[in-house]
Amino acid sequence: MILVAAVLIVGPAVCGAHRVGRAVGLRRAPGDQRPSRAMDELEGVWMMVCRVDAVGAVRVGEPTEEVRGRPRRPVLPEADPFYQPPNDFEWAAAGAVLRSRAVEVALFGVVAQRFPAWQLLYRSCDLQGAAQAAVTTVLLPAGADPAVPRPLLSYQCAIDAVASTCFPSYALQRGAQALGCVPQLELLLIASALARGWAVSLPDHEGLAGNWGAPREPGYRALDGIRAALTFAPLGLNPSTPVGLWGYSGGGLATSWAAEMAPKYAPEINVVGAALGSPVGDPGSAFLRLNATRYAGLPIMVVAGLRHVYPQLDRVIRRHVSAEGREILQSVEHLSTIAAVRRLSHYDVGDHLDVPLADFLALPEVTALFQEIQPGGHAPSAPILAVQSVHDQLIAVDDVDGQIARYRAAGAHVTYRRDRLSEHIALHPLAAPLTLTWLADRFAGKPPPEPGAKTVWSTALSGSALRGLLGLTWVAAKVVMGRPV
């Protein structure tokens, strides 16, 4: 039922966008503030700016001129001064809040939601450990009392793009123009966590450059976003707050990195469980599998994101990829996920290489890169729930099997469910009741189920799962109607 509801909700919005002839998800030029009739009705919100003092303490100050002059419609992160860290932020502790502001979340940028939300700019780091600023959007249930203890869920959205239109900090704001970006759809499931009384953190885990596919650093940003949320007074959390991780597809990959990095990078965080939905398993294998298929745009965007992180990959591309091929790589950096999939359907990377594709993939720089970006090399210390469709059209079940096998060989506690009847898109909502219940049990301190793998006809074929799907449908309906969650 939740899948039917999602189709009924999403279909008209996407089709309507194509009817009016807009290029889905294209990035607007920085500073473009052309008026929009839908945007004219937006109401301004007061923003509070946090400053880090010389010893790293956070002080909440009065709204600055930057905040007072902020447009009523959100601008893209690269044109928004909020995303620029203050001078000397490198000296702040990892996860220190550098700045904060209240924001208004809306479904598809149009249907305003009634739960409180803020954005936190905080100190994190990149793959090499160099200081970087990152942003997370933090939520509380409608009417929540910050004095009441509650767990924190860090939900890693399936950003699955390089374009900043798909960052949750932009895509989920009221007035955002981000059709074709997956986080706008995921809000329907995120709301179910709020309905359970949980606080939620939604990090921009790719960083400000959109480094899709990069290893480890998505975990750093998610964990530092948790650190920021735990110290942000309006949420009412504390260092001992139980923390859960959840993500699906590209978000499942980012959640894998967060779970793997947590024991050494953020051992003080009380991570009680991590739920990995279709977590890719082997990005290199996915590249080979999806090239020249209708989903070829997905691996092309991963390559575009990895160029930001690996200079050696960029050199190889410049040496072996034609000018036309490089233009295609550059163009996808401005596309939403759905727009890239549509535009690059059945695109074959080999068409723009000066060597056979097999020879290109056998280059030492490429093989080493594919090995480095593969998750599963570090054992998570928290219990893991993993779900994967046996007949997934995007992510091979064998690749996820391999990731889970690496975790189990390293001693991780993993409960793995393989679903026969679903496919990639349907599995996320269908497995959501199982996932939410599993996370709720971890928050309650219950022991995790026995580790092991099990193949089932469907994760939704049980009385509790069907009741959970009814509950998800009701919550999604409230989101669509703008009712409190």
C-alpha positions, 0 to 999 in steps of 0.5 A: 500500500505504501508503494501505491501511495508513493506512486500516486504522490510522485507520479503526478509531480514528475509527469507535471514537471515534464509537461511544462518542459523543465529540465529536471534537476538542472542547476541554476546559476549562482545568485539566480533569484528570478521570481516564481509564483509558488515562491512568492507565497513563502514566508521568511523565517528567523535564522539564528547563527552559532559562532565558535569561540577561541576555545571551541564553545558554541554561542548562539548570537543574534541574526546577522546581516547575512541571515536577515538578507537571506532570500525568501526562496532557498538558494543553492548551497554554492551560492548560500553564505550559510555554507561558508565556514568562518575563519579558523574553523579548522581549529574547532573540534570535529562535530563542533557547530559553527553556525545554525539556522531554523528552516522550513521543510516541505514535501517537493518544496511545496507542502510545508511540514509542521515539525521544527527543523534546523540546519547545522554547519559543523566541522568535519573532514575529507578523505585525507583528514583535512578540515571541511565544513559540512551541513546536516538538517536536524528535525524534531517531531511536531510538538516535541518537548526537548526535555523528554529523552529521545533517541537520534536517527541519522538517516543518510539520504540517497543523494546519488548525484553530484549536483547540490540540488540533491543535497537534503539541506537544499532539496527538503527546504520549502521553495526548493526546486529539486524535482528528480532528486531522491531525498524529496521522496525519502521524506515520506519515510523519514517522517515515520521516524518522527512519528515514533518520537525520534530526533532525526539528522539528515547529513549532506554526506557527500560534502559541499563538492558532491563527492558521490562514491568516495569512501570513508568520508561520508561516514566522517560527515554523518558521524560529525553531524551526529556529534553536532546534533547531540550538542545542539541545545534545541534538540535536547539530546546528550552524549549518552543518547542512543543513536541509530543509522539508516540509509538505502541504496546510495544512502545505504552505502554512506551508512555502511561507511558511518558504521565502519568508521564509528569504532575508531573515528567516533567511539564516544557516540552511542551507536546502537544499530545500523540498518543498511538497505541495498548498500551497493556492496561493490561500486566497481561491479555496479559500474560494469553491470550498469554501463550501457543499460537504461541506468548507465547515468548512475555509474557515470555520476559516480565517476564524476564525483570521484574525479573530485577526490582522486586526481589520479582518476582525473589524469587517466580520464584526460589521457584516455577519454575523448573531449566529447566524453569529458563534456558528458562527465562535466554535464552530469555534475549539474543533473538530478538523479532522475534527469541523469538516468533519463539523459544517459540511458544506454550510454556506453563509456567505451564509446569515448575511450581510446582503448577497449573498456576492458583495458581501461578498467585494467589500468592500475589506477582504476583497479586500485580505485575500485578496490578502495571504494569497496565497503566492508574492509572495517568491522562495525561494532554496532549490530547491523541489519541488512536488506537486499532484493534478490532480483534487484535491477540496480545492485547485484545481490552477489555484491551485497552478499560479499559485503556482508560476508566481509563484515561477518568474517571480521566479527560483526553482528549482522542480520541479513534478509534477502527479499525474493519478490521485490526489486530495488525501488519497492524494497525500501518502503516494503522493508521500512516496517522491519527496519523501523521495528529493528531500530526501535528495539535497539533504542530500547536496549533489547538484544539483537536477533541472532546473526545470520542470513535468511532469504524470504519471499518478502519482508512485508509478508507478516502481520506486523509488517502489514500493520507497519505498512498501514502506519507508513501509509497514514504518516505519508498521507499526513505529510502530503496534506501538511498535517503534523507528524 
